[in-house]
Amino acid sequence: MSKNYNINSIAFFDSDSESQIDPEILLRLLLSQTPPPYQLTLPIDDLINSPPKSNGTIPRPKNSFIIFRNDYSARIKAQCSNMTVSKISGIVSQAWKNQPTSVLQFFEILSMVSYQRHKIMYPDYKYAPQKKEKKSQITQTSLILVRDDIETPTNTSYATDLSYDLFSAFDDENTILIDKMLGIFYDKINM
């Protein structure tokens, strides 16, 4: 009878310390159990290895949920090939929450192996997230206010001075809203 390991008693493998358990050995022990804690759909190497992306960047090591997600979504796709990604994500998330502790521990060990292999494949890797540039949000009113060909009305009856051709792209509700906003804007300018 093989021994069941508790993830809380496992520490990462460190070459300096011989008392800790190597995750690769622990994984082989778990897979030798009959039955294993979880029946994988994809090969283990496909799940835990992190090959470089097509643009050459090195991906982060996979955590336990990402490994589970990759395997479980492959299982769902094999059963229902026409399911959307958002539906698959919801099913995977719910399945992850309902997994027994032994399965969660199994995937934690897989993530430990993934981390260890990642460290060997990319010894100089350092996580450096790239900040995304914020896109400016352009509203319909800001598009109109930016135009240089609109003359500022000289009197308070701005509706007669503005050509309604400028608003032809908008529906009536937006035109009324824009008129009100422009009226307030022009009233503040003329004060």
C-alpha positions as YAML, in Angstrom:
chain: A
units: angstrom
residues:
- id: 1
  name: MET
  ca: [0.00, 0.00, 0.00]
- id: 2
  name: SER
  ca: [1.44, 3.37, -1.02]
- id: 3
  name: LYS
  ca: [1.61, 6.28, 1.33]
- id: 4
  name: ASN
  ca: [-0.60, 9.36, 0.82]
- id: 5
  name: TYR
  ca: [1.29, 12.63, 1.20]
- id: 6
  name: ASN
  ca: [-0.11, 15.81, 2.66]
- id: 7
  name: ILE
  ca: [0.89, 18.95, 0.75]
- id: 8
  name: ASN
  ca: [1.28, 20.90, 4.02]
- id: 9
  name: SER
  ca: [4.19, 18.69, 5.05]
- id: 10
  name: ILE
  ca: [6.04, 19.10, 1.73]
- id: 11
  name: ALA
  ca: [8.72, 21.73, 1.20]
- id: 12
  name: PHE
  ca: [10.30, 22.72, -2.11]
- id: 13
  name: PHE
  ca: [13.32, 20.76, -3.23]
- id: 14
  name: ASP
  ca: [16.56, 22.59, -2.58]
- id: 15
  name: SER
  ca: [19.89, 21.19, -3.77]
- id: 16
  name: ASP
  ca: [21.56, 22.33, -0.53]
- id: 17
  name: SER
  ca: [19.23, 20.36, 1.70]
- id: 18
  name: GLU
  ca: [18.83, 16.60, 1.45]
- id: 19
  name: SER
  ca: [15.97, 16.40, 3.95]
- id: 20
  name: GLN
  ca: [13.38, 17.90, 1.61]
- id: 21
  name: ILE
  ca: [11.39, 15.89, -0.90]
- id: 22
  name: ASP
  ca: [11.99, 16.38, -4.61]
- id: 23
  name: PRO
  ca: [8.64, 17.22, -6.28]
- id: 24
  name: GLU
  ca: [9.49, 14.98, -9.28]
- id: 25
  name: ILE
  ca: [9.86, 11.96, -6.97]
- id: 26
  name: LEU
  ca: [6.70, 12.86, -5.09]
- id: 27
  name: LEU
  ca: [4.83, 13.17, -8.39]
- id: 28
  name: ARG
  ca: [5.96, 9.70, -9.47]
- id: 29
  name: LEU
  ca: [4.81, 8.31, -6.13]
- id: 30
  name: LEU
  ca: [1.38, 9.92, -6.49]
- id: 31
  name: LEU
  ca: [1.00, 8.66, -10.05]
- id: 32
  name: SER
  ca: [1.89, 5.14, -8.95]
- id: 33
  name: GLN
  ca: [-1.07, 5.08, -6.56]
- id: 34
  name: THR
  ca: [-4.01, 2.99, -7.70]
- id: 35
  name: PRO
  ca: [-6.08, 4.87, -8.65]
- id: 36
  name: PRO
  ca: [-4.18, 8.17, -8.98]
- id: 37
  name: PRO
  ca: [-5.78, 11.15, -7.24]
- id: 38
  name: TYR
  ca: [-6.85, 12.59, -10.60]
- id: 39
  name: GLN
  ca: [-7.00, 11.12, -14.10]
- id: 40
  name: LEU
  ca: [-5.23, 13.57, -16.43]
- id: 41
  name: THR
  ca: [-6.48, 14.22, -19.97]
- id: 42
  name: LEU
  ca: [-3.27, 15.73, -21.35]
- id: 43
  name: PRO
  ca: [0.27, 14.39, -20.99]
- id: 44
  name: ILE
  ca: [2.04, 15.64, -17.86]
- id: 45
  name: ASP
  ca: [4.91, 17.20, -19.81]
- id: 46
  name: ASP
  ca: [2.47, 19.29, -21.85]
- id: 47
  name: LEU
  ca: [0.80, 20.49, -18.65]
- id: 48
  name: ILE
  ca: [3.81, 21.46, -16.58]
- id: 49
  name: ASN
  ca: [6.45, 22.58, -19.11]
- id: 50
  name: SER
  ca: [6.50, 26.24, -20.13]
- id: 51
  name: PRO
  ca: [7.95, 26.58, -23.64]
- id: 52
  name: PRO
  ca: [8.81, 30.09, -24.89]
- id: 53
  name: LYS
  ca: [5.98, 31.98, -26.59]
- id: 54
  name: SER
  ca: [6.02, 32.53, -30.35]
- id: 55
  name: ASN
  ca: [7.46, 36.03, -29.87]
- id: 56
  name: GLY
  ca: [10.35, 34.62, -27.79]
- id: 57
  name: THR
  ca: [9.20, 35.79, -24.35]
- id: 58
  name: ILE
  ca: [9.49, 33.38, -21.46]
- id: 59
  name: PRO
  ca: [6.17, 32.58, -19.76]
- id: 60
  name: ARG
  ca: [5.74, 32.43, -16.01]
- id: 61
  name: PRO
  ca: [5.77, 29.01, -14.33]
- id: 62
  name: LYS
  ca: [2.28, 27.51, -14.17]
- id: 63
  name: ASN
  ca: [0.42, 27.48, -10.87]
- id: 64
  name: SER
  ca: [-1.90, 24.68, -9.74]
- id: 65
  name: PHE
  ca: [-5.09, 26.26, -11.07]
- id: 66
  name: ILE
  ca: [-3.62, 26.99, -14.52]
- id: 67
  name: ILE
  ca: [-2.47, 23.37, -14.83]
- id: 68
  name: PHE
  ca: [-5.92, 22.16, -13.74]
- id: 69
  name: ARG
  ca: [-7.59, 24.60, -16.12]
- id: 70
  name: ASN
  ca: [-5.54, 23.43, -19.11]
- id: 71
  name: ASP
  ca: [-6.31, 19.78, -18.41]
- id: 72
  name: TYR
  ca: [-9.98, 20.19, -17.51]
- id: 73
  name: SER
  ca: [-10.74, 22.46, -20.46]
- id: 74
  name: ALA
  ca: [-9.14, 19.87, -22.79]
- id: 75
  name: ARG
  ca: [-11.51, 17.29, -21.29]
- id: 76
  name: ILE
  ca: [-14.52, 19.54, -21.88]
- id: 77
  name: LYS
  ca: [-13.44, 20.35, -25.45]
- id: 78
  name: ALA
  ca: [-13.14, 16.63, -26.19]
- id: 79
  name: GLN
  ca: [-16.74, 16.12, -25.06]
- id: 80
  name: CYS
  ca: [-18.31, 19.34, -26.43]
- id: 81
  name: SER
  ca: [-16.22, 20.89, -29.19]
- id: 82
  name: ASN
  ca: [-18.65, 23.77, -29.83]
- id: 83
  name: MET
  ca: [-18.66, 25.22, -26.30]
- id: 84
  name: THR
  ca: [-17.54, 28.85, -25.89]
- id: 85
  name: VAL
  ca: [-14.46, 29.80, -23.91]
- id: 86
  name: SER
  ca: [-16.52, 31.75, -21.37]
- id: 87
  name: LYS
  ca: [-18.73, 28.73, -20.66]
- id: 88
  name: ILE
  ca: [-15.68, 26.51, -20.32]
- id: 89
  name: SER
  ca: [-14.12, 29.02, -17.89]
- id: 90
  name: GLY
  ca: [-17.23, 28.98, -15.72]
- id: 91
  name: ILE
  ca: [-17.36, 25.17, -15.66]
- id: 92
  name: VAL
  ca: [-13.64, 24.89, -14.87]
- id: 93
  name: SER
  ca: [-13.89, 27.45, -12.07]
- id: 94
  name: GLN
  ca: [-16.81, 25.63, -10.47]
- id: 95
  name: ALA
  ca: [-15.08, 22.25, -10.86]
- id: 96
  name: TRP
  ca: [-11.92, 23.61, -9.19]
- id: 97
  name: LYS
  ca: [-13.95, 24.76, -6.18]
- id: 98
  name: ASN
  ca: [-15.56, 21.32, -5.87]
- id: 99
  name: GLN
  ca: [-12.37, 19.20, -6.08]
- id: 100
  name: PRO
  ca: [-11.41, 17.16, -3.02]
- id: 101
  name: THR
  ca: [-8.28, 18.04, -1.07]
- id: 102
  name: SER
  ca: [-6.31, 15.14, -2.56]
- id: 103
  name: VAL
  ca: [-6.85, 16.51, -6.09]
- id: 104
  name: LEU
  ca: [-5.88, 20.04, -5.03]
- id: 105
  name: GLN
  ca: [-2.73, 18.62, -3.44]
- id: 106
  name: PHE
  ca: [-1.97, 16.68, -6.62]
- id: 107
  name: PHE
  ca: [-2.15, 19.86, -8.69]
- id: 108
  name: GLU
  ca: [-0.07, 21.73, -6.14]
- id: 109
  name: ILE
  ca: [2.64, 19.09, -6.58]
- id: 110
  name: LEU
  ca: [2.34, 19.47, -10.36]
- id: 111
  name: SER
  ca: [2.86, 23.22, -9.94]
- id: 112
  name: MET
  ca: [5.92, 22.56, -7.77]
- id: 113
  name: VAL
  ca: [7.35, 20.37, -10.53]
- id: 114
  name: SER
  ca: [6.48, 23.06, -13.08]
- id: 115
  name: TYR
  ca: [8.29, 25.66, -10.97]
- id: 116
  name: GLN
  ca: [11.33, 23.41, -10.59]
- id: 117
  name: ARG
  ca: [11.52, 22.64, -14.33]
- id: 118
  name: HIS
  ca: [11.01, 26.31, -15.19]
- id: 119
  name: LYS
  ca: [13.92, 27.21, -12.93]
- id: 120
  name: ILE
  ca: [16.14, 24.67, -14.71]
- id: 121
  name: MET
  ca: [15.05, 25.73, -18.22]
- id: 122
  name: TYR
  ca: [15.35, 29.47, -17.55]
- id: 123
  name: PRO
  ca: [17.90, 30.02, -14.75]
- id: 124
  name: ASP
  ca: [18.12, 33.77, -15.37]
- id: 125
  name: TYR
  ca: [14.35, 34.31, -15.57]
- id: 126
  name: LYS
  ca: [12.98, 37.16, -13.48]
- id: 127
  name: TYR
  ca: [9.33, 38.13, -13.53]
- id: 128
  name: ALA
  ca: [9.00, 41.66, -14.88]
- id: 129
  name: PRO
  ca: [5.41, 42.58, -15.74]
- id: 130
  name: GLN
  ca: [4.92, 45.04, -18.58]
- id: 131
  name: LYS
  ca: [2.70, 48.00, -17.83]
- id: 132
  name: LYS
  ca: [0.00, 48.55, -20.40]
- id: 133
  name: GLU
  ca: [-0.54, 52.00, -21.78]
- id: 134
  name: LYS
  ca: [-3.85, 53.52, -20.81]
- id: 135
  name: LYS
  ca: [-6.03, 54.27, -23.78]
- id: 136
  name: SER
  ca: [-7.75, 57.61, -23.64]
- id: 137
  name: GLN
  ca: [-11.49, 57.31, -23.51]
- id: 138
  name: ILE
  ca: [-13.14, 59.48, -26.10]
- id: 139
  name: THR
  ca: [-16.79, 60.23, -25.62]
- id: 140
  name: GLN
  ca: [-19.22, 61.56, -28.19]
- id: 141
  name: THR
  ca: [-19.23, 64.99, -26.56]
- id: 142
  name: SER
  ca: [-15.45, 65.23, -26.46]
- id: 143
  name: LEU
  ca: [-15.33, 64.47, -30.18]
- id: 144
  name: ILE
  ca: [-17.66, 67.37, -30.87]
- id: 145
  name: LEU
  ca: [-15.89, 69.77, -28.52]
- id: 146
  name: VAL
  ca: [-12.51, 69.03, -30.10]
- id: 147
  name: ARG
  ca: [-13.62, 70.12, -33.56]
- id: 148
  name: ASP
  ca: [-12.18, 73.50, -34.53]
- id: 149
  name: ASP
  ca: [-14.80, 74.41, -37.10]
- id: 150
  name: ILE
  ca: [-17.55, 74.93, -34.47]
- id: 151
  name: GLU
  ca: [-17.89, 78.56, -33.63]
- id: 152
  name: THR
  ca: [-18.68, 79.61, -30.08]
- id: 153
  name: PRO
  ca: [-22.18, 81.14, -30.02]
- id: 154
  name: THR
  ca: [-22.29, 84.80, -29.20]
- id: 155
  name: ASN
  ca: [-25.69, 84.75, -27.54]
- id: 156
  name: THR
  ca: [-27.39, 82.40, -25.11]
- id: 157
  name: SER
  ca: [-29.66, 80.87, -27.73]
- id: 158
  name: TYR
  ca: [-26.97, 78.44, -28.81]
- id: 159
  name: ALA
  ca: [-29.41, 76.16, -30.61]
- id: 160
  name: THR
  ca: [-29.94, 78.67, -33.43]
- id: 161
  name: ASP
  ca: [-26.19, 79.22, -33.91]
- id: 162
  name: LEU
  ca: [-25.22, 75.53, -34.04]
- id: 163
  name: SER
  ca: [-25.82, 73.56, -37.18]
- id: 164
  name: TYR
  ca: [-27.67, 70.32, -36.45]
- id: 165
  name: ASP
  ca: [-25.76, 68.70, -39.32]
- id: 166
  name: LEU
  ca: [-22.94, 68.20, -36.81]
- id: 167
  name: PHE
  ca: [-25.17, 65.86, -34.82]
- id: 168
  name: SER
  ca: [-26.52, 63.81, -37.73]
- id: 169
  name: ALA
  ca: [-24.50, 60.78, -36.64]
- id: 170
  name: PHE
  ca: [-26.24, 60.67, -33.26]
- id: 171
  name: ASP
  ca: [-29.78, 59.71, -32.42]
- id: 172
  name: ASP
  ca: [-32.25, 62.23, -30.98]
- id: 173
  name: GLU
  ca: [-31.68, 61.28, -27.32]
- id: 174
  name: ASN
  ca: [-27.92, 61.86, -27.63]
- id: 175
  name: THR
  ca: [-28.46, 65.09, -29.55]
- id: 176
  name: ILE
  ca: [-30.66, 66.48, -26.79]
- id: 177
  name: LEU
  ca: [-28.12, 65.46, -24.16]
- id: 178
  name: ILE
  ca: [-25.28, 67.05, -26.13]
- id: 179
  name: ASP
  ca: [-27.32, 70.23, -26.66]
- id: 180
  name: LYS
  ca: [-27.89, 70.51, -22.91]
- id: 181
  name: MET
  ca: [-24.22, 69.89, -22.14]
- id: 182
  name: LEU
  ca: [-23.08, 72.42, -24.76]
- id: 183
  name: GLY
  ca: [-25.57, 74.95, -23.43]
- id: 184
  name: ILE
  ca: [-24.16, 74.61, -19.91]
- id: 185
  name: PHE
  ca: [-20.62, 74.76, -21.32]
- id: 186
  name: TYR
  ca: [-21.29, 77.91, -23.36]
- id: 187
  name: ASP
  ca: [-23.16, 79.56, -20.52]
- id: 188
  name: LYS
  ca: [-20.09, 79.09, -18.30]
- id: 189
  name: ILE
  ca: [-17.80, 80.51, -21.00]
- id: 190
  name: ASN
  ca: [-19.93, 83.62, -21.48]
- id: 191
  name: MET
  ca: [-20.13, 84.42, -17.78]
...
